[in-house]
Amino acid sequence: MNDARKRFAPAAERNQQGIFEVLQQELPPSGLVLEVASGSGQHAIAMAARWPKLRWQPSDVDPSALESIAAYAAEADRPNLLPPVLLDTSAPSWPVSGCEAIVCVNMIHIAPWTACLGLLAGAARCLPLGAPLLLYGPFCIRGDYTAQSNIDFDRTLRAQDPAWGVRELDDIEAAANPLGLRLTRIVPRPANNHVVVFRQAQASTPGRVGVSRQGAARRA
């Protein structure tokens, strides 16, 4: 059935495999996963199908995105996929008070820096010790945008809105550390994107991590 509420994002289809390869290694075997900024809902549907033992909570700040997610969810009819919730990362409280993992795809570069800070603060509130916050998108890593295309993309974003832009990972880490979130992994993905993994601090002493070369690929 064709539902006019459903959005379709080609990028969500292209990047699924690269993201899911990392999620397979980082997600817990059971529990609740909160997806922040679910957008069209394509990822939520695919993740719920791929990991049926996990409960998936999609969310977004955009009411039209929530409608799209709900339309996809109704069509998929997955028992482990929860109804989407309105979530503004910068709000002092979230509709989800606890979860075993948080996934956020392609948000922080097309939102104000306050949205990223709110995401980190919310993750610190919601995640138990050792639980992951997984971010996907383009990053500037230790001053390296990794490709000219990311530099060009950053300029385009800032021209659209000065509050947007490809984020420097050092800045994210500096904001995350006081909240108890430690950077544990950086995985290059196709098209000069990365999956970045933070975890709630455990007893072990955190350290700086290098960039894993697993799965590195350049934009075609």
Residue pairs with C-beta under 8 A, 6 or more apart in sequence:
1 75
3 71
3 74
3 75
5 64
5 67
5 68
5 70
5 71
6 40
6 41
6 68
6 71
6 72
6 75
7 39
7 40
7 41
7 64
7 65
7 68
8 40
8 42
9 39
9 40
9 42
11 106
12 39
12 40
12 42
12 43
12 105
13 42
14 190
14 191
15 105
15 136
15 189
15 190
15 191
15 193
16 42
16 43
16 46
18 189
18 190
18 193
18 195
18 215
19 43
19 105
19 136
19 189
19 195
20 46
20 47
20 50
21 215
22 134
22 187
22 189
22 195
22 197
22 215
23 47
23 51
23 103
23 134
26 101
26 132
26 134
26 185
26 197
27 33
27 51
27 54
27 101
27 132
28 54
28 100
28 101
28 131
29 53
29 54
30 53
30 54
30 100
31 54
31 55
31 99
31 100
31 101
32 54
32 55
32 56
32 57
32 96
32 98
32 99
32 100
32 101
33 47
33 51
33 54
33 55
33 56
33 57
33 99
33 100
33 101
33 102
33 103
34 57
34 59
34 96
34 99
34 101
34 102
34 103
34 126
35 43
35 44
35 47
35 56
35 57
35 58
35 59
35 102
35 103
35 104
35 105
36 59
36 87
36 89
36 102
36 103
36 104
36 107
36 119
36 122
37 59
37 60
37 61
37 89
37 104
37 105
37 106
37 107
37 111
38 44
38 58
38 59
38 60
38 65
38 69
38 84
39 60
39 65
39 68
39 105
39 106
40 65
40 68
40 69
40 72
41 58
41 65
41 68
41 69
41 70
41 71
41 72
41 73
41 84
42 72
43 103
43 105
44 56
44 58
44 69
44 72
44 73
44 81
44 84
45 72
45 73
45 76
45 78
45 81
47 54
47 56
47 103
48 54
48 56
48 76
48 78
48 80
48 81
49 76
49 78
51 80
52 78
52 80
53 80
54 80
54 100
55 80
55 81
55 82
56 78
56 80
56 81
56 82
57 82
57 85
57 96
57 99
58 69
58 73
58 81
58 82
58 84
58 85
59 84
59 85
59 86
59 87
59 95
59 96
60 66
60 69
60 84
60 86
60 87
61 86
61 87
61 88
61 89
63 86
65 84
66 84
66 85
66 86
69 84
70 83
70 84
73 81
73 83
73 84
85 95
85 96
86 95
87 94
87 95
87 96
88 118
89 107
89 111
89 115
89 116
89 118
89 119
89 122
90 112
90 114
90 115
90 117
90 118
91 118
94 122
94 125
94 126
96 126
97 125
97 126
98 126
98 127
98 128
99 126
99 127
99 131
100 127
100 128
100 131
101 127
101 131
101 132
101 133
101 134
102 119
102 122
102 123
102 126
102 127
102 131
102 132
102 133
102 134
103 134
103 136
104 119
104 133
104 134
104 135
104 136
105 135
105 136
105 137
106 136
106 137
107 115
107 119
107 137
108 115
108 116
108 119
108 135
108 137
108 167
108 172
109 137
109 138
109 154
109 157
109 164
109 165
109 166
109 167
110 157
110 164
111 163
111 164
112 163
112 164
113 163
113 167
116 167
116 172
116 175
117 175
119 133
120 133
120 172
120 175
120 176
120 179
120 181
120 198
121 179
123 133
123 179
123 181
123 198
124 179
124 180
124 181
124 200
127 133
127 199
127 200
128 200
129 200
129 201
129 202
130 199
130 200
130 202
131 199
131 200
132 184
132 197
132 198
132 199
133 181
133 197
133 198
133 199
134 195
134 196
134 197
134 198
135 172
135 195
135 196
135 197
135 198
136 189
136 193
136 194
136 195
136 196
137 193
137 194
138 145
138 146
138 150
138 153
138 154
138 166
138 192
138 193
138 194
139 146
139 166
139 167
139 168
139 169
139 172
139 193
139 194
139 196
140 146
140 150
140 154
140 166
140 167
140 168
140 169
141 169
141 186
141 194
141 211
142 169
142 170
143 168
143 170
145 151
145 154
145 166
146 188
146 192
146 194
147 192
147 218
147 219
149 192
149 219
150 166
150 192
153 166
154 165
154 166
157 164
157 165
157 166
158 164
158 165
169 183
169 186
169 196
172 196
173 183
176 182
176 183
176 198
177 206
180 200
180 201
181 198
181 199
181 200
181 201
182 198
182 199
182 200
182 201
182 206
183 196
183 197
183 198
183 206
183 208
183 209
184 197
184 198
184 199
184 209
185 195
185 196
185 197
185 209
185 212
186 194
186 195
186 196
186 197
186 209
186 210
186 211
186 212
187 194
187 195
187 196
187 197
187 212
187 214
187 215
188 194
188 211
188 212
188 213
188 214
188 215
188 216
188 217
189 195
189 215
189 217
190 215
190 217
190 219
191 217
191 218
191 219
191 220
192 218
192 219
194 211
